[in-house]
Amino acid sequence: MDITDRTVFITGATSGIGLELARRFAAAGSSVIAGGRRADVLDRLRAEGFGAVPIDVTDQDSVDHARDSILRGHPGLDTIVTMSGIGIPEDLRDPAHFAAAQQMIDTNLLGTIRVIDAFTPRLVGRGAGTIITVTSGIGFLPFPVMPTYAASKAGVHAYSEALRAQLDGTGIEVAELVPPAVATTPEQVRRNPRALDLTAFVTEVMDLLQITPTPHEILVEGVLMHRWAERDGTYADLVAQRSQALAMLTGRQ
């Protein structure tokens, strides 16, 4: 895809990967509307020349209001990036985990669907555009400490595949960004020294996005071991290795 002349709306653009993607699209020449819940960051982005709208992807009214505001100010919108997501560790032996599971499904899976539904009619009417969903390497190679996060991202993968099939022939392309662990905060660097550097990760992503045609899956080098573990016969060993992290849960040894 040509990233130099797009009008891009990114949900979850007030931190981490979403914020860095917003800056990279803008630097390439695209117009960017950042969406998120952090009003202070949205104000800073407005001051930098970005479009910015508050949005809570778990709230249908908030999604609808954001859509209406964006389409009034940016009728040429042609690219949606569904970056919003949360990940919470869970101990499945404790039924109290269900509240966290519900929150992750509502944000990661249903939030993605709400945003896509809000803009698909406009993109179909234009006859062109791009939807970029965001999953995770954990959706292909589970990290047992975060079971519902993995399930939600696997769900977004399946939904992306179906969305691409249903939109075939409309002029809308569907790409799935599959991040591995990416160090977006100093705390994440401390917890996972093997997490990818944010700047290097997004540089690789932007290079992959510019391939023509846009790949169905945006796979940086660091996520290939997750994506192809079953095919390569490494799945069982890697899941066992990653299960060692269960010791971090309270009350486990």
C-alpha positions as CSV (number, residue, x, y, z in Angstrom):
1,M,0.0,0.0,0.0
2,D,1.1,3.6,-0.6
3,I,1.6,5.1,2.9
4,T,2.4,8.6,1.6
5,D,-1.1,9.9,0.8
6,R,-3.6,8.1,3.2
7,T,-6.2,9.3,5.6
8,V,-5.7,7.0,8.5
9,F,-7.7,6.5,11.7
10,I,-5.9,4.5,14.4
11,T,-7.7,3.4,17.6
12,G,-5.4,2.9,20.6
13,A,-3.1,5.6,19.2
14,T,-2.4,7.3,22.6
15,S,0.4,4.9,23.6
16,G,2.8,2.2,22.5
17,I,2.6,0.7,19.0
18,G,-0.5,2.7,18.1
19,L,1.2,6.0,18.9
20,E,4.4,5.1,17.0
21,L,2.4,4.0,14.0
22,A,0.5,7.3,14.0
23,R,3.8,9.2,13.9
24,R,5.2,7.0,11.1
25,F,2.2,7.4,8.9
26,A,2.2,11.1,9.4
27,A,6.0,11.3,8.7
28,A,5.4,9.4,5.5
29,G,2.9,12.1,4.3
30,S,-0.5,10.6,5.4
31,S,-3.1,12.5,7.4
32,V,-3.7,10.7,10.7
33,I,-6.5,10.8,13.2
34,A,-5.5,9.3,16.5
35,G,-8.2,7.7,18.7
36,G,-8.0,6.8,22.3
37,R,-9.1,7.4,25.8
38,R,-6.3,9.5,27.2
39,A,-7.4,13.1,26.8
40,D,-4.0,14.6,27.7
41,V,-2.3,12.7,24.9
42,L,-5.0,13.5,22.4
43,D,-4.5,17.2,23.3
44,R,-0.8,16.9,22.7
45,L,-1.3,15.2,19.4
46,R,-3.7,17.9,18.3
47,A,-1.0,20.5,19.1
48,E,1.3,18.5,16.9
49,G,-1.1,18.7,14.0
50,F,-2.8,15.3,14.2
51,G,-6.5,14.8,14.1
52,A,-7.6,13.4,17.4
53,V,-10.9,11.9,18.7
54,P,-11.8,10.3,22.0
55,I,-13.0,6.8,21.7
56,D,-13.8,3.9,24.0
57,V,-14.1,0.8,21.8
58,T,-16.2,-1.0,24.5
59,D,-18.9,1.7,24.2
60,Q,-21.0,1.7,21.1
61,D,-22.2,5.3,21.5
62,S,-18.5,6.4,21.8
63,V,-17.6,4.5,18.7
64,D,-20.5,6.0,16.7
65,H,-19.7,9.5,17.9
66,A,-16.1,9.1,16.9
67,R,-17.1,7.8,13.5
68,D,-19.4,10.7,12.9
69,S,-16.8,13.2,14.0
70,I,-14.1,11.7,11.8
71,L,-16.2,11.4,8.7
72,R,-17.4,15.0,9.0
73,G,-13.8,16.3,9.2
74,H,-12.1,13.7,7.0
75,P,-14.6,12.5,4.4
76,G,-11.7,10.9,2.4
77,L,-10.9,8.4,5.2
78,D,-9.5,5.3,3.6
79,T,-7.6,3.4,6.2
80,I,-8.6,2.0,9.6
81,V,-6.2,0.5,12.1
82,T,-7.8,-1.3,15.1
83,M,-5.0,-1.0,17.6
84,S,-6.9,-0.9,20.8
85,G,-6.2,-3.8,23.1
86,I,-5.5,-4.9,26.7
87,G,-3.7,-7.9,28.2
88,I,-4.3,-9.1,31.7
89,P,-2.7,-12.2,33.4
90,E,-5.2,-14.7,34.7
91,D,-5.1,-17.7,37.1
92,L,-7.8,-20.0,35.7
93,R,-8.0,-21.8,39.0
94,D,-9.6,-18.7,40.5
95,P,-13.1,-17.9,39.1
96,A,-12.4,-14.3,39.9
97,H,-10.4,-14.2,36.7
98,F,-13.7,-13.9,34.7
99,A,-14.0,-10.2,35.1
100,A,-10.6,-9.8,33.4
101,A,-11.6,-12.2,30.7
102,Q,-14.8,-10.3,30.0
103,Q,-12.9,-7.0,29.8
104,M,-10.4,-8.5,27.3
105,I,-13.0,-10.0,25.0
106,D,-15.0,-6.8,25.1
107,T,-12.0,-4.6,24.2
108,N,-9.8,-6.8,22.0
109,L,-12.4,-8.8,20.0
110,L,-15.8,-7.0,20.3
111,G,-14.0,-3.6,20.2
112,T,-12.4,-4.5,16.9
113,I,-15.7,-5.6,15.5
114,R,-17.4,-2.4,16.7
115,V,-14.8,-0.2,15.0
116,I,-14.8,-2.2,11.7
117,D,-18.6,-2.2,11.6
118,A,-18.7,1.6,12.1
119,F,-16.6,2.3,9.0
120,T,-17.1,-0.6,6.6
121,P,-20.2,1.0,4.9
122,R,-18.3,4.1,4.1
123,L,-15.3,2.2,2.7
124,V,-17.6,-0.1,0.7
125,G,-19.3,3.0,-0.7
126,R,-15.9,4.5,-1.7
127,G,-14.9,1.2,-3.4
128,A,-11.4,1.4,-1.9
129,G,-9.6,1.3,1.4
130,T,-7.7,-0.7,3.9
131,I,-8.6,-2.2,7.2
132,I,-5.6,-3.3,9.4
133,T,-6.6,-5.5,12.3
134,V,-4.1,-6.2,15.1
135,T,-3.7,-9.6,16.6
136,S,-0.6,-11.1,18.4
137,G,1.9,-13.8,18.1
138,I,0.2,-15.1,21.3
139,G,-2.9,-15.8,19.2
140,F,-0.9,-18.5,17.4
141,L,1.4,-19.7,20.1
142,P,-0.3,-19.3,23.5
143,F,1.3,-17.8,26.5
144,P,-0.5,-19.7,29.3
145,V,-0.3,-16.8,31.7
146,M,-2.6,-14.8,29.4
147,P,-5.2,-17.3,28.2
148,T,-8.1,-15.0,27.3
149,Y,-5.8,-12.5,25.7
150,A,-4.6,-15.3,23.4
151,A,-8.2,-16.4,22.8
152,S,-9.3,-12.8,21.9
153,K,-6.4,-12.4,19.5
154,A,-7.0,-15.7,17.9
155,G,-10.6,-14.6,17.5
156,V,-9.5,-11.4,15.7
157,H,-7.3,-13.5,13.4
158,A,-10.3,-15.7,12.4
159,Y,-12.5,-12.6,12.0
160,S,-9.9,-10.9,9.8
161,E,-9.8,-14.0,7.5
162,A,-13.6,-14.0,7.2
163,L,-13.7,-10.2,6.7
164,R,-11.2,-10.4,3.9
165,A,-13.3,-13.1,2.2
166,Q,-16.6,-11.2,2.6
167,L,-15.0,-7.9,1.3
168,D,-13.4,-9.6,-1.7
169,G,-14.3,-7.6,-4.8
170,T,-15.2,-4.4,-3.0
171,G,-11.8,-2.7,-3.4
172,I,-11.1,-3.0,0.4
173,E,-8.0,-4.9,1.4
174,V,-7.7,-6.4,4.9
175,A,-4.3,-6.8,6.5
176,E,-3.6,-8.4,9.9
177,L,-0.7,-7.0,11.9
178,V,0.8,-9.7,14.1
179,P,3.1,-8.2,16.8
180,P,5.4,-10.4,19.0
181,A,6.3,-9.0,22.4
182,V,7.3,-5.4,21.9
183,A,8.9,-3.2,24.6
184,T,6.7,-0.1,24.7
185,T,7.6,0.8,28.3
186,P,10.6,0.5,30.6
187,E,8.6,-1.9,32.7
188,Q,8.1,-4.2,29.7
189,V,11.9,-4.1,29.0
190,R,12.5,-5.2,32.6
191,R,10.0,-8.0,32.5
192,N,10.9,-9.3,29.1
193,P,14.5,-8.5,27.9
194,R,13.8,-10.3,24.7
195,A,10.9,-8.0,23.7
196,L,11.5,-6.2,20.4
197,D,12.5,-2.6,20.4
198,L,9.5,-0.4,19.5
199,T,11.3,1.7,17.0
200,A,12.8,-1.2,15.2
201,F,9.6,-3.1,15.2
202,V,7.5,-0.3,13.7
203,T,10.2,0.4,11.1
204,E,9.9,-3.2,9.9
205,V,6.1,-3.0,10.0
206,M,6.1,0.2,7.8
207,D,8.4,-1.5,5.3
208,L,6.2,-4.5,5.1
209,L,3.0,-2.4,4.7
210,Q,4.6,-0.8,1.5
211,I,4.8,-4.2,-0.3
212,T,2.4,-4.4,-3.3
213,P,0.0,-6.0,-2.9
214,T,-0.3,-5.4,0.8
215,P,0.4,-8.7,2.6
216,H,-2.6,-10.4,4.2
217,E,-0.4,-10.8,7.3
218,I,2.2,-8.3,8.5
219,L,4.8,-10.6,10.0
220,V,8.1,-9.1,11.3
221,E,11.0,-11.5,11.6
222,G,10.6,-11.7,15.4
223,V,7.1,-13.2,15.2
224,L,7.7,-16.0,12.7
225,M,8.5,-18.5,15.4
226,H,5.0,-17.9,16.9
227,R,3.1,-17.8,13.6
228,W,4.6,-21.0,12.2
229,A,5.2,-23.1,15.3
230,E,2.6,-25.7,14.5
231,R,3.9,-26.0,10.9
232,D,7.5,-26.2,12.0
233,G,6.8,-28.9,14.7
234,T,8.0,-26.6,17.5
235,Y,4.6,-25.8,19.0
236,A,4.5,-28.3,22.0
237,D,8.0,-27.6,23.1
238,L,7.5,-23.8,22.9
239,V,4.2,-23.9,24.8
240,A,5.9,-26.0,27.5
241,Q,8.7,-23.5,27.7
242,R,6.3,-20.6,28.0
243,S,4.3,-22.4,30.6
244,Q,7.2,-21.9,33.0
245,A,6.0,-18.3,33.4
246,L,3.0,-19.6,35.3
247,A,5.2,-19.4,38.4
248,M,4.7,-15.6,38.3
249,L,1.0,-16.0,39.2
250,T,0.2,-15.4,42.9
251,G,0.2,-18.6,44.9
252,R,2.0,-20.7,42.3
253,Q,5.5,-22.1,42.7
